[in-house]
Amino acid sequence: IVATTGGPEAVQAAAVTGMLLAARLAVPVKAAALDQEGSVAAVAEQLRSEGSTLLALAPYLIGPEAAEGLLDTACKEADCAAAEVLGAYSALGKLVVNQYSAALGLTQGAAAH
């Protein structure tokens, strides 16, 4: 379960990532809204009804978007484990710098003026 906050548009974006993840891992992946009560549990039930037996929650979050305890509550309601939020993962920062540099037309290692 790829879970996020931020409303329907955020869940749609998470669903796209979920499709890519499903193709890569060859397992079913669905998106859910962490900030919508019962959403994660409903998706977990749907996956179980389709034959999934071992579920995991992947937070589609980078920083403090989710309220304290929201992730833990969703995991308990869905009876599944969760991965850690990406947070300050160094590769994420490098990706942002690379994308920003590319958008500005800077080559890697070039000094900005």
CYANA upper distance limits for C-alpha pairs under 8 A (distance plus 0.5 A):
  1 ILE  CA     18 GLY  CA      8.34
  1 ILE  CA     29 VAL  CA      6.14
  1 ILE  CA     30 LYS  CA      5.65
  1 ILE  CA     31 ALA  CA      6.09
  1 ILE  CA     32 ALA  CA      7.24
  1 ILE  CA     40 VAL  CA      8.02
  1 ILE  CA     43 VAL  CA      7.88
  1 ILE  CA     44 ALA  CA      7.80
  1 ILE  CA     55 LEU  CA      7.81
  1 ILE  CA     56 ALA  CA      6.64
  1 ILE  CA     57 LEU  CA      5.23
  1 ILE  CA     58 ALA  CA      6.44
  2 VAL  CA     14 ALA  CA      6.75
  2 VAL  CA     15 ALA  CA      7.80
  2 VAL  CA     18 GLY  CA      6.71
  2 VAL  CA     29 VAL  CA      7.53
  2 VAL  CA     30 LYS  CA      6.66
  2 VAL  CA     31 ALA  CA      5.16
  2 VAL  CA     32 ALA  CA      6.77
  2 VAL  CA     57 LEU  CA      6.51
  2 VAL  CA     58 ALA  CA      5.29
  2 VAL  CA     59 PRO  CA      6.40
  2 VAL  CA     60 TYR  CA      6.49
  3 ALA  CA     11 VAL  CA      7.96
  3 ALA  CA     14 ALA  CA      7.61
  3 ALA  CA     31 ALA  CA      6.15
  3 ALA  CA     32 ALA  CA      5.26
  3 ALA  CA     33 ALA  CA      6.08
  3 ALA  CA     34 LEU  CA      6.21
  3 ALA  CA     40 VAL  CA      7.72
  3 ALA  CA     57 LEU  CA      7.23
  3 ALA  CA     58 ALA  CA      6.63
  3 ALA  CA     59 PRO  CA      5.48
  3 ALA  CA     60 TYR  CA      5.94
  4 THR  CA     10 ALA  CA      7.16
  4 THR  CA     11 VAL  CA      6.80
  4 THR  CA     14 ALA  CA      7.41
  4 THR  CA     31 ALA  CA      8.32
  4 THR  CA     32 ALA  CA      7.09
  4 THR  CA     33 ALA  CA      5.77
  4 THR  CA     34 LEU  CA      5.88
  4 THR  CA     35 ASP  CA      8.09
  4 THR  CA     59 PRO  CA      6.57
  4 THR  CA     60 TYR  CA      5.37
  4 THR  CA     61 LEU  CA      6.61
  5 THR  CA     10 ALA  CA      7.02
  5 THR  CA     11 VAL  CA      7.85
  5 THR  CA     33 ALA  CA      6.14
  5 THR  CA     34 LEU  CA      5.91
  5 THR  CA     35 ASP  CA      5.92
  5 THR  CA     61 LEU  CA      8.19
  5 THR  CA     65 GLU  CA      7.32
  5 THR  CA     66 ALA  CA      6.99
  6 GLY  CA     10 ALA  CA      5.79
  6 GLY  CA     11 VAL  CA      8.02
  6 GLY  CA     33 ALA  CA      8.33
  6 GLY  CA     35 ASP  CA      7.98
  7 GLY  CA     11 VAL  CA      6.96
  7 GLY  CA     33 ALA  CA      7.61
  7 GLY  CA     35 ASP  CA      8.33
  8 PRO  CA     12 GLN  CA      6.66
  8 PRO  CA     33 ALA  CA      8.38
  9 GLU  CA     13 ALA  CA      6.80
 10 ALA  CA     14 ALA  CA      6.67
 11 VAL  CA     15 ALA  CA      6.55
 11 VAL  CA     31 ALA  CA      6.57
 11 VAL  CA     32 ALA  CA      6.68
 11 VAL  CA     33 ALA  CA      6.60
 12 GLN  CA     16 VAL  CA      6.99
 12 GLN  CA     31 ALA  CA      8.09
 13 ALA  CA     17 THR  CA      7.08
 14 ALA  CA     18 GLY  CA      6.49
 14 ALA  CA     31 ALA  CA      6.30
 14 ALA  CA     60 TYR  CA      7.12
 15 ALA  CA     19 MET  CA      6.68
 15 ALA  CA     30 LYS  CA      6.76
 15 ALA  CA     31 ALA  CA      5.41
 16 VAL  CA     20 LEU  CA      7.03
 17 THR  CA     21 LEU  CA      6.64
 18 GLY  CA     22 ALA  CA      6.45
 18 GLY  CA     29 VAL  CA      5.86
 18 GLY  CA     30 LYS  CA      6.50
 18 GLY  CA     31 ALA  CA      7.04
 19 MET  CA     23 ALA  CA      6.72
 19 MET  CA     29 VAL  CA      7.10
 19 MET  CA     30 LYS  CA      8.21
 20 LEU  CA     24 ARG  CA      6.70
 21 LEU  CA     25 LEU  CA      6.51
 21 LEU  CA     26 ALA  CA      8.50
 21 LEU  CA     29 VAL  CA      7.59
 22 ALA  CA     26 ALA  CA      5.79
 22 ALA  CA     27 VAL  CA      5.63
 22 ALA  CA     28 PRO  CA      5.96
 22 ALA  CA     29 VAL  CA      5.86
 23 ALA  CA     27 VAL  CA      7.83
 28 PRO  CA     47 LEU  CA      8.15
 28 PRO  CA     52 SER  CA      8.36
 30 LYS  CA     43 VAL  CA      7.47
 30 LYS  CA     47 LEU  CA      8.49
 31 ALA  CA     43 VAL  CA      8.04
 32 ALA  CA     39 SER  CA      6.16
 32 ALA  CA     40 VAL  CA      5.78
 32 ALA  CA     43 VAL  CA      7.02
 33 ALA  CA     39 SER  CA      6.14
 33 ALA  CA     40 VAL  CA      6.98
 34 LEU  CA     39 SER  CA      7.32
 34 LEU  CA     40 VAL  CA      6.99
 34 LEU  CA     66 ALA  CA      8.12
 34 LEU  CA     70 LEU  CA      7.31
 34 LEU  CA     71 LEU  CA      7.51
 34 LEU  CA     74 ALA  CA      7.34
 35 ASP  CA     66 ALA  CA      8.00
 35 ASP  CA     70 LEU  CA      7.96
 38 GLY  CA     42 ALA  CA      6.49
 38 GLY  CA     74 ALA  CA      8.31
 38 GLY  CA     77 GLU  CA      8.23
 39 SER  CA     43 VAL  CA      6.76
 40 VAL  CA     44 ALA  CA      6.60
 40 VAL  CA     74 ALA  CA      6.53
 40 VAL  CA     75 CYS  CA      8.37
 40 VAL  CA     77 GLU  CA      8.16
 40 VAL  CA     78 ALA  CA      6.73
 41 ALA  CA     45 GLU  CA      6.65
 41 ALA  CA     74 ALA  CA      7.42
 41 ALA  CA     77 GLU  CA      6.10
 41 ALA  CA     78 ALA  CA      4.74
 41 ALA  CA     79 ASP  CA      8.49
 42 ALA  CA     46 GLN  CA      6.70
 42 ALA  CA     78 ALA  CA      8.22
 43 VAL  CA     47 LEU  CA      6.69
 44 ALA  CA     48 ARG  CA      6.68
 44 ALA  CA     55 LEU  CA      7.80
 44 ALA  CA     78 ALA  CA      6.19
 45 GLU  CA     49 SER  CA      6.57
 45 GLU  CA     78 ALA  CA      8.07
 46 GLN  CA     50 GLU  CA      6.83
 47 LEU  CA     51 GLY  CA      7.03
 47 LEU  CA     52 SER  CA      5.96
 48 ARG  CA     52 SER  CA      5.12
 48 ARG  CA     53 THR  CA      6.48
 54 LEU  CA     80 CYS  CA      8.19
 55 LEU  CA     80 CYS  CA      5.96
 55 LEU  CA     81 ALA  CA      7.60
 56 ALA  CA     80 CYS  CA      5.86
 56 ALA  CA     81 ALA  CA      5.50
 56 ALA  CA     82 ALA  CA      6.04
 56 ALA  CA     83 ALA  CA      8.02
 57 LEU  CA     75 CYS  CA      7.59
 57 LEU  CA     80 CYS  CA      7.20
 57 LEU  CA     81 ALA  CA      6.56
 57 LEU  CA     82 ALA  CA      4.93
 57 LEU  CA     83 ALA  CA      6.87
 58 ALA  CA     82 ALA  CA      6.41
 58 ALA  CA     83 ALA  CA      5.88
 58 ALA  CA     84 GLU  CA      8.16
 58 ALA  CA     85 VAL  CA      8.46
 59 PRO  CA     71 LEU  CA      8.30
 59 PRO  CA     82 ALA  CA      7.88
 59 PRO  CA     83 ALA  CA      7.24
 59 PRO  CA     84 GLU  CA      7.63
 59 PRO  CA     85 VAL  CA      6.27
 60 TYR  CA     85 VAL  CA      7.98
 61 LEU  CA     65 GLU  CA      7.29
 61 LEU  CA     66 ALA  CA      8.26
 61 LEU  CA     85 VAL  CA      6.50
 61 LEU  CA     86 LEU  CA      7.25
 61 LEU  CA     87 GLY  CA      8.31
 62 ILE  CA     85 VAL  CA      6.77
 62 ILE  CA     86 LEU  CA      5.74
 62 ILE  CA     87 GLY  CA      5.50
 62 ILE  CA     88 ALA  CA      8.44
 63 GLY  CA     85 VAL  CA      7.88
 63 GLY  CA     86 LEU  CA      7.90
 63 GLY  CA     87 GLY  CA      5.71
 66 ALA  CA     70 LEU  CA      6.84
 66 ALA  CA     71 LEU  CA      7.97
 69 GLY  CA     73 THR  CA      6.56
 70 LEU  CA     74 ALA  CA      6.70
 71 LEU  CA     75 CYS  CA      6.76
 71 LEU  CA     82 ALA  CA      8.38
 72 ASP  CA     76 LYS  CA      6.76
 73 THR  CA     77 GLU  CA      6.67
 74 ALA  CA     78 ALA  CA      6.54
 75 CYS  CA     79 ASP  CA      6.11
 75 CYS  CA     80 CYS  CA      5.68
 75 CYS  CA     81 ALA  CA      6.57
 75 CYS  CA     82 ALA  CA      7.18
 76 LYS  CA     80 CYS  CA      7.21
 86 LEU  CA     92 LEU  CA      8.39
 88 ALA  CA     92 LEU  CA      7.88
 88 ALA  CA     93 GLY  CA      7.99
 89 TYR  CA     93 GLY  CA      7.56
 90 SER  CA     94 LYS  CA      6.96
 91 ALA  CA     95 LEU  CA      6.63
 92 LEU  CA     96 VAL  CA      6.84
 93 GLY  CA     97 VAL  CA      6.77
 94 LYS  CA     98 ASN  CA      6.59
 95 LEU  CA     99 GLN  CA      6.63
 96 VAL  CA    100 TYR  CA      6.50
 97 VAL  CA    101 SER  CA      6.44
 98 ASN  CA    102 ALA  CA      6.57
 98 ASN  CA    108 GLN  CA      7.96
 99 GLN  CA    103 ALA  CA      6.66
100 TYR  CA    104 LEU  CA      6.84
101 SER  CA    105 GLY  CA      6.59
101 SER  CA    106 LEU  CA      5.49
101 SER  CA    107 THR  CA      7.38
101 SER  CA    108 GLN  CA      7.83
102 ALA  CA    106 LEU  CA      6.28
102 ALA  CA    107 THR  CA      7.59
106 LEU  CA    110 ALA  CA      7.05
106 LEU  CA    112 ALA  CA      8.08
